């Protein structure tokens, strides 16, 4: 299992990005969370099978149809054993 922290910049708030990402994460069977940041970006913690995490990160680079992804920063993260599913969290 691996974990990655992702920050997505561009036109990613107000376009259903978090909800679509939660669907993509559920389809890939990964755990974690996603939330809006005050600076207009979206951040997420994604963990699971390396191939599944890679699929979700690849999805982040596209986003939902109304999004305009400008940049995606990905860094390794610590596994969070308390996560049981993929959740949409409140703003950071």
Rosetta constraint file for C-alpha pairs under 8 A:
AtomPair CA 1 CA 47 HARMONIC 6.87 0.50
AtomPair CA 1 CA 48 HARMONIC 4.94 0.50
AtomPair CA 1 CA 49 HARMONIC 4.89 0.50
AtomPair CA 1 CA 50 HARMONIC 6.17 0.50
AtomPair CA 1 CA 79 HARMONIC 7.98 0.50
AtomPair CA 2 CA 47 HARMONIC 5.50 0.50
AtomPair CA 2 CA 48 HARMONIC 5.64 0.50
AtomPair CA 2 CA 49 HARMONIC 6.42 0.50
AtomPair CA 2 CA 50 HARMONIC 5.77 0.50
AtomPair CA 2 CA 53 HARMONIC 7.58 0.50
AtomPair CA 2 CA 77 HARMONIC 7.88 0.50
AtomPair CA 2 CA 79 HARMONIC 6.78 0.50
AtomPair CA 3 CA 45 HARMONIC 7.02 0.50
AtomPair CA 3 CA 46 HARMONIC 5.55 0.50
AtomPair CA 3 CA 47 HARMONIC 4.05 0.50
AtomPair CA 3 CA 48 HARMONIC 6.63 0.50
AtomPair CA 3 CA 53 HARMONIC 7.60 0.50
AtomPair CA 3 CA 76 HARMONIC 6.14 0.50
AtomPair CA 3 CA 77 HARMONIC 5.03 0.50
AtomPair CA 3 CA 78 HARMONIC 6.05 0.50
AtomPair CA 3 CA 79 HARMONIC 5.51 0.50
AtomPair CA 4 CA 45 HARMONIC 5.84 0.50
AtomPair CA 4 CA 46 HARMONIC 5.36 0.50
AtomPair CA 4 CA 47 HARMONIC 6.36 0.50
AtomPair CA 4 CA 53 HARMONIC 7.73 0.50
AtomPair CA 4 CA 74 HARMONIC 6.51 0.50
AtomPair CA 4 CA 75 HARMONIC 5.61 0.50
AtomPair CA 4 CA 76 HARMONIC 4.56 0.50
AtomPair CA 4 CA 77 HARMONIC 4.77 0.50
AtomPair CA 4 CA 78 HARMONIC 7.74 0.50
AtomPair CA 5 CA 43 HARMONIC 7.35 0.50
AtomPair CA 5 CA 44 HARMONIC 5.75 0.50
AtomPair CA 5 CA 45 HARMONIC 4.63 0.50
AtomPair CA 5 CA 46 HARMONIC 6.48 0.50
AtomPair CA 5 CA 74 HARMONIC 5.74 0.50
AtomPair CA 5 CA 75 HARMONIC 5.29 0.50
AtomPair CA 5 CA 76 HARMONIC 6.16 0.50
AtomPair CA 5 CA 77 HARMONIC 5.66 0.50
AtomPair CA 6 CA 43 HARMONIC 5.53 0.50
AtomPair CA 6 CA 44 HARMONIC 5.12 0.50
AtomPair CA 6 CA 45 HARMONIC 6.38 0.50
AtomPair CA 6 CA 46 HARMONIC 7.78 0.50
AtomPair CA 6 CA 57 HARMONIC 7.69 0.50
AtomPair CA 6 CA 72 HARMONIC 6.79 0.50
AtomPair CA 6 CA 73 HARMONIC 5.63 0.50
AtomPair CA 6 CA 74 HARMONIC 4.63 0.50
AtomPair CA 6 CA 75 HARMONIC 6.62 0.50
AtomPair CA 7 CA 41 HARMONIC 6.68 0.50
AtomPair CA 7 CA 42 HARMONIC 5.76 0.50
AtomPair CA 7 CA 43 HARMONIC 4.40 0.50
AtomPair CA 7 CA 44 HARMONIC 6.56 0.50
AtomPair CA 7 CA 72 HARMONIC 5.69 0.50
AtomPair CA 7 CA 73 HARMONIC 5.18 0.50
AtomPair CA 7 CA 74 HARMONIC 6.69 0.50
AtomPair CA 8 CA 12 HARMONIC 7.33 0.50
AtomPair CA 8 CA 41 HARMONIC 5.58 0.50
AtomPair CA 8 CA 42 HARMONIC 5.15 0.50
AtomPair CA 8 CA 43 HARMONIC 6.24 0.50
AtomPair CA 8 CA 60 HARMONIC 7.23 0.50
AtomPair CA 8 CA 61 HARMONIC 7.85 0.50
AtomPair CA 8 CA 69 HARMONIC 6.91 0.50
AtomPair CA 8 CA 70 HARMONIC 7.55 0.50
AtomPair CA 8 CA 71 HARMONIC 5.86 0.50
AtomPair CA 8 CA 72 HARMONIC 4.57 0.50
AtomPair CA 8 CA 73 HARMONIC 6.58 0.50
AtomPair CA 9 CA 40 HARMONIC 7.20 0.50
AtomPair CA 9 CA 41 HARMONIC 4.71 0.50
AtomPair CA 9 CA 42 HARMONIC 6.68 0.50
AtomPair CA 9 CA 69 HARMONIC 6.05 0.50
AtomPair CA 9 CA 70 HARMONIC 5.45 0.50
AtomPair CA 9 CA 71 HARMONIC 5.14 0.50
AtomPair CA 9 CA 72 HARMONIC 6.39 0.50
AtomPair CA 10 CA 40 HARMONIC 7.77 0.50
AtomPair CA 10 CA 41 HARMONIC 6.89 0.50
AtomPair CA 10 CA 67 HARMONIC 7.74 0.50
AtomPair CA 10 CA 68 HARMONIC 5.72 0.50
AtomPair CA 10 CA 69 HARMONIC 4.74 0.50
AtomPair CA 10 CA 70 HARMONIC 4.44 0.50
AtomPair CA 10 CA 71 HARMONIC 6.68 0.50
AtomPair CA 11 CA 15 HARMONIC 7.71 0.50
AtomPair CA 11 CA 40 HARMONIC 7.97 0.50
AtomPair CA 11 CA 67 HARMONIC 5.43 0.50
AtomPair CA 11 CA 68 HARMONIC 4.83 0.50
AtomPair CA 11 CA 69 HARMONIC 6.14 0.50
AtomPair CA 11 CA 70 HARMONIC 7.52 0.50
AtomPair CA 12 CA 16 HARMONIC 7.86 0.50
AtomPair CA 12 CA 17 HARMONIC 5.89 0.50
AtomPair CA 12 CA 40 HARMONIC 7.42 0.50
AtomPair CA 12 CA 41 HARMONIC 6.58 0.50
AtomPair CA 12 CA 42 HARMONIC 6.67 0.50
AtomPair CA 12 CA 63 HARMONIC 7.98 0.50
AtomPair CA 12 CA 67 HARMONIC 5.26 0.50
AtomPair CA 12 CA 68 HARMONIC 6.52 0.50
AtomPair CA 12 CA 69 HARMONIC 6.61 0.50
AtomPair CA 13 CA 17 HARMONIC 6.56 0.50
AtomPair CA 13 CA 36 HARMONIC 6.96 0.50
AtomPair CA 13 CA 40 HARMONIC 6.49 0.50
AtomPair CA 13 CA 41 HARMONIC 7.12 0.50
AtomPair CA 13 CA 42 HARMONIC 7.19 0.50
AtomPair CA 13 CA 67 HARMONIC 7.94 0.50
AtomPair CA 15 CA 64 HARMONIC 7.58 0.50
AtomPair CA 15 CA 66 HARMONIC 5.59 0.50
AtomPair CA 15 CA 67 HARMONIC 5.89 0.50
AtomPair CA 16 CA 20 HARMONIC 6.10 0.50
AtomPair CA 16 CA 64 HARMONIC 7.09 0.50
AtomPair CA 16 CA 66 HARMONIC 7.85 0.50
AtomPair CA 17 CA 21 HARMONIC 5.98 0.50
AtomPair CA 17 CA 63 HARMONIC 6.36 0.50
AtomPair CA 17 CA 64 HARMONIC 5.97 0.50
AtomPair CA 17 CA 67 HARMONIC 6.92 0.50
AtomPair CA 18 CA 22 HARMONIC 6.15 0.50
AtomPair CA 18 CA 34 HARMONIC 6.19 0.50
AtomPair CA 18 CA 35 HARMONIC 6.67 0.50
AtomPair CA 18 CA 36 HARMONIC 7.79 0.50
AtomPair CA 18 CA 42 HARMONIC 7.74 0.50
AtomPair CA 18 CA 88 HARMONIC 6.64 0.50
AtomPair CA 19 CA 23 HARMONIC 6.44 0.50
AtomPair CA 19 CA 88 HARMONIC 7.35 0.50
AtomPair CA 20 CA 24 HARMONIC 6.27 0.50
AtomPair CA 20 CA 63 HARMONIC 7.52 0.50
AtomPair CA 20 CA 64 HARMONIC 6.24 0.50
AtomPair CA 21 CA 25 HARMONIC 6.00 0.50
AtomPair CA 21 CA 34 HARMONIC 7.73 0.50
AtomPair CA 21 CA 56 HARMONIC 7.83 0.50
AtomPair CA 21 CA 59 HARMONIC 7.83 0.50
AtomPair CA 21 CA 60 HARMONIC 7.35 0.50
AtomPair CA 21 CA 63 HARMONIC 7.37 0.50
AtomPair CA 22 CA 26 HARMONIC 6.10 0.50
AtomPair CA 22 CA 33 HARMONIC 7.96 0.50
AtomPair CA 22 CA 34 HARMONIC 7.57 0.50
AtomPair CA 22 CA 86 HARMONIC 6.44 0.50
AtomPair CA 22 CA 87 HARMONIC 6.86 0.50
AtomPair CA 22 CA 88 HARMONIC 7.00 0.50
AtomPair CA 23 CA 27 HARMONIC 6.17 0.50
AtomPair CA 24 CA 28 HARMONIC 6.24 0.50
AtomPair CA 24 CA 56 HARMONIC 6.44 0.50
AtomPair CA 24 CA 59 HARMONIC 7.42 0.50
AtomPair CA 25 CA 29 HARMONIC 5.98 0.50
AtomPair CA 25 CA 30 HARMONIC 5.47 0.50
AtomPair CA 25 CA 31 HARMONIC 7.26 0.50
AtomPair CA 25 CA 56 HARMONIC 6.16 0.50
AtomPair CA 25 CA 86 HARMONIC 6.74 0.50
AtomPair CA 26 CA 30 HARMONIC 6.36 0.50
AtomPair CA 26 CA 31 HARMONIC 7.98 0.50
AtomPair CA 26 CA 86 HARMONIC 6.91 0.50
AtomPair CA 28 CA 52 HARMONIC 5.37 0.50
AtomPair CA 28 CA 53 HARMONIC 7.61 0.50
AtomPair CA 28 CA 55 HARMONIC 7.26 0.50
AtomPair CA 28 CA 56 HARMONIC 7.02 0.50
AtomPair CA 29 CA 48 HARMONIC 7.52 0.50
AtomPair CA 29 CA 52 HARMONIC 7.09 0.50
AtomPair CA 30 CA 46 HARMONIC 6.60 0.50
AtomPair CA 30 CA 47 HARMONIC 5.70 0.50
AtomPair CA 30 CA 48 HARMONIC 4.94 0.50
AtomPair CA 30 CA 49 HARMONIC 7.34 0.50
AtomPair CA 30 CA 52 HARMONIC 6.67 0.50
AtomPair CA 30 CA 53 HARMONIC 6.71 0.50
AtomPair CA 30 CA 85 HARMONIC 7.26 0.50
AtomPair CA 30 CA 86 HARMONIC 6.82 0.50
AtomPair CA 31 CA 46 HARMONIC 5.93 0.50
AtomPair CA 31 CA 47 HARMONIC 5.30 0.50
AtomPair CA 31 CA 48 HARMONIC 6.30 0.50
AtomPair CA 31 CA 83 HARMONIC 6.33 0.50
AtomPair CA 31 CA 84 HARMONIC 6.46 0.50
AtomPair CA 31 CA 85 HARMONIC 4.66 0.50
AtomPair CA 31 CA 86 HARMONIC 4.57 0.50
AtomPair CA 32 CA 44 HARMONIC 7.25 0.50
AtomPair CA 32 CA 45 HARMONIC 5.08 0.50
AtomPair CA 32 CA 46 HARMONIC 4.72 0.50
AtomPair CA 32 CA 47 HARMONIC 6.01 0.50
AtomPair CA 32 CA 83 HARMONIC 6.22 0.50
AtomPair CA 32 CA 84 HARMONIC 7.90 0.50
AtomPair CA 32 CA 85 HARMONIC 6.27 0.50
AtomPair CA 32 CA 86 HARMONIC 4.50 0.50
AtomPair CA 32 CA 87 HARMONIC 6.38 0.50
AtomPair CA 33 CA 44 HARMONIC 5.48 0.50
AtomPair CA 33 CA 45 HARMONIC 5.37 0.50
AtomPair CA 33 CA 46 HARMONIC 6.76 0.50
AtomPair CA 33 CA 86 HARMONIC 5.15 0.50
AtomPair CA 33 CA 87 HARMONIC 4.58 0.50
AtomPair CA 33 CA 88 HARMONIC 5.64 0.50
AtomPair CA 33 CA 89 HARMONIC 6.50 0.50
AtomPair CA 34 CA 42 HARMONIC 7.10 0.50
AtomPair CA 34 CA 43 HARMONIC 5.73 0.50
AtomPair CA 34 CA 44 HARMONIC 4.16 0.50
AtomPair CA 34 CA 45 HARMONIC 6.59 0.50
AtomPair CA 34 CA 86 HARMONIC 7.90 0.50
AtomPair CA 34 CA 87 HARMONIC 6.52 0.50
AtomPair CA 34 CA 88 HARMONIC 5.11 0.50
AtomPair CA 34 CA 89 HARMONIC 5.97 0.50
AtomPair CA 35 CA 42 HARMONIC 5.76 0.50
AtomPair CA 35 CA 43 HARMONIC 5.60 0.50
AtomPair CA 35 CA 44 HARMONIC 6.42 0.50
AtomPair CA 35 CA 88 HARMONIC 5.97 0.50
AtomPair CA 35 CA 89 HARMONIC 5.03 0.50
AtomPair CA 35 CA 90 HARMONIC 5.92 0.50
AtomPair CA 35 CA 91 HARMONIC 5.58 0.50
AtomPair CA 35 CA 92 HARMONIC 6.78 0.50
AtomPair CA 36 CA 40 HARMONIC 6.94 0.50
AtomPair CA 36 CA 41 HARMONIC 6.15 0.50
AtomPair CA 36 CA 42 HARMONIC 4.49 0.50
AtomPair CA 36 CA 43 HARMONIC 6.35 0.50
AtomPair CA 36 CA 90 HARMONIC 7.15 0.50
AtomPair CA 36 CA 91 HARMONIC 4.86 0.50
AtomPair CA 36 CA 92 HARMONIC 6.26 0.50
AtomPair CA 37 CA 41 HARMONIC 5.29 0.50
AtomPair CA 37 CA 42 HARMONIC 5.62 0.50
AtomPair CA 37 CA 43 HARMONIC 6.78 0.50
AtomPair CA 37 CA 91 HARMONIC 5.65 0.50
AtomPair CA 37 CA 92 HARMONIC 4.88 0.50
AtomPair CA 38 CA 91 HARMONIC 7.04 0.50
AtomPair CA 38 CA 92 HARMONIC 6.36 0.50
AtomPair CA 45 CA 77 HARMONIC 7.72 0.50
AtomPair CA 46 CA 53 HARMONIC 6.40 0.50
AtomPair CA 46 CA 56 HARMONIC 7.97 0.50
AtomPair CA 47 CA 53 HARMONIC 6.20 0.50
AtomPair CA 47 CA 79 HARMONIC 6.83 0.50
AtomPair CA 48 CA 52 HARMONIC 6.59 0.50
AtomPair CA 48 CA 53 HARMONIC 5.99 0.50
AtomPair CA 49 CA 53 HARMONIC 6.16 0.50
AtomPair CA 50 CA 54 HARMONIC 6.12 0.50
AtomPair CA 51 CA 55 HARMONIC 6.30 0.50
AtomPair CA 52 CA 56 HARMONIC 6.45 0.50
AtomPair CA 53 CA 57 HARMONIC 6.21 0.50
AtomPair CA 54 CA 58 HARMONIC 6.08 0.50
AtomPair CA 55 CA 59 HARMONIC 6.22 0.50
AtomPair CA 56 CA 60 HARMONIC 6.24 0.50
AtomPair CA 57 CA 61 HARMONIC 6.69 0.50
AtomPair CA 58 CA 62 HARMONIC 7.12 0.50
AtomPair CA 59 CA 63 HARMONIC 5.83 0.50
AtomPair CA 60 CA 72 HARMONIC 7.38 0.50
AtomPair CA 61 CA 69 HARMONIC 6.36 0.50
AtomPair CA 61 CA 71 HARMONIC 7.56 0.50
AtomPair CA 61 CA 72 HARMONIC 6.33 0.50
AtomPair CA 62 CA 67 HARMONIC 7.80 0.50
AtomPair CA 62 CA 68 HARMONIC 7.81 0.50
AtomPair CA 62 CA 69 HARMONIC 6.45 0.50
AtomPair CA 63 CA 67 HARMONIC 5.91 0.50
AtomPair CA 63 CA 68 HARMONIC 7.61 0.50
AtomPair CA 63 CA 69 HARMONIC 6.89 0.50
